[in-house]
Amino acid sequence: MRVYFARTRGRLAFHGGANGGKPSKHVIFGDWLDVEDHPADPRLYLVRWRVWDARTGRVGIQRHQVARDDCRTDAVLDMIFVDVGQGDGCIVSVPDGARQHTLVIDAGQRSNMKNLLNWRFRYLSDDRNLHTAVVTHPDSDHYAGFQGIFTDPRINIGQVFINGLLDRSTPANRRTERLGPRRDGFCTEVFETTAQLSAALADPDVKGFYPTLLRTALSRGWPVSMCSTRHGEPAGGQTYLPGFAPGQAGASIQVLGPVPADLGGRVALKAFGPGPGEGGFDVGKTKNGHSVLLKLRMGGFSVIFGGDLNRSAEDYLLRHYGGTGPDAPLSQAVAGARQVLGADFLKCCHHGSADVTDEFLEAVNPFGFVVSSGDEESHVHPRPEILGLLGKKGRGDRPLVLCTEILRSTPASKSLSPAEKAAHEALMDAVAAASGPAGRKAARQALTDFLNRRFARLVGVYGAITVRTDGERLIIAFRKERAGAGSPWQLYEFQLDAGEWRLVEAAGR
């Protein structure tokens, strides 16, 4: 049976043996536990904690115990903002009673997201089923990490959403044609359905990494379609991600962008220039500016996933939701736009780039920010002046600004010791020598487990930002680089009080 830890933080106790009753595993609010009835004490659950047994090379079970009163049967909203290096990536687990629907919103550029998914699902013997994958827009530091996920035969995805633009390779002198034809300041080649996309990708001349990714998804039989304010599930005059309209799951997910236009009866997307109100056409500004923009709400908590919005896109969205004309000061749109864009938490747009407007931050007015930025990159993300701006525009006296790059100063991987090198070579030899589908699968899985334990966990632990809530209580947590004698978690707990989130504890200082 699955239950969820209900206290802010605590430690499980060993069950039986010489260590019986002694504290063991650290757990925090929302951690799920595989439990059964305690054989001797009805006030306790017996916890089946899966661990890798290096002596046997198999998954073993450690027995722990936890008080029943410290557990809850309903799942919580769980978001892990993954340190994907340069780019964005978030695992969102939406509660549905005792279970959760898992979505992946962007996956970075390399294998960090896949490694963390493998580590998270490492003890599952069956397929890993993801409800939804959202590719917010065709920038490689948001979509390229999906390639390894889409090609993994153990992973199945219910639906894939894109922003409708198809970025393809073109000669350097025809760069402006990468997103297809334009008319009257709009991109007119917009792919709304799986059938439209399949027909376009059947043309071998449509080349590039992004078309390759989408062909991979289609080859798995997964639906790939546009997500926008016109493409989703309508409810109450708004548009929602299919399956996540109010009342369908424990949280709703509203679609706030892209906002398409009607051009002669056809769906079109505005072509953005270098800056707000400027003419011309910029490929990067356009595909980024039409990122799939989502607002997730659970109870009294809300969060916006900002993709790679830029000043041109923010100006467009603020005027759209604020009902403000093109010649009016943008500040006049803030109050009206806040009715739609206002949220408690913001996944910052474009990794802390300076290409943002003050007015967009004022409209969202969150008390917490996540900046997903990379290592060894030339963009200087997050920009120092933007970190200052977030603090200035955030709600409250001390808004939280969390940055994946700042929270992890450890390497993304580590060197192998001589013993580990020998173990790695033995596992590689076992893969080469394996016979039969079952033998090859087991050998490959053993090698994957070895690599996950030694490489993926550093990124998964140091830099990943965990946000969990049941709509009335909220924790924001990340792992310390050195736990010391206390908890390995730095944790902030908030409580909903008269419609506002109030900080009740900052543990781990």
Buried (B, 14 or more C-beta within 10 A) or exposed (E): EEBBBBBBBBEBBBBEEEEEEEEBBBBBBBBBBBBEEBEEEEEBBBBBBEEBEEEEEEEEEBBBBBBBEBBBEBBBBBBBBBBBBBBBBBBBBBBBEBBBBBBBBBBBBBBBBBBBBBBBBBBEEEEBBBBBBBBBBBBBBBBBBBBBBBBBEBBEBBBBBBBBBBBBEBEEEEEBBBBBEBEEBBBBBBBBBBEBBBEBBEEEEBEBBBBBBBBBBBEBEBBBBBBBBBBBBEBEEBBBBBBBBBEBBBBBBBBBBBBBBEBEEBBBBBBBBBBBEEEEBBBBBBBBBBBBBBBBBBBBBBBBBBBBBBBBBBBBBBBBBBEBEEEEEBBBBBEBBBEBBBBBBBBBBBBBBBBBBBBBBBBBBBBBBBBBBBBEBEBEBBBEEBBEBBEEBBBBEEBBBBBBBEBBEEEBEEEBEEEBEEBBEEBEEBBEEBEEEEEBEBBBBBBBBBBBBBBBBBBBBBBBBBBBBBBBBBBBBBBBEEEEEEBBBBBBBBBBEEEEBEBEEEBBE
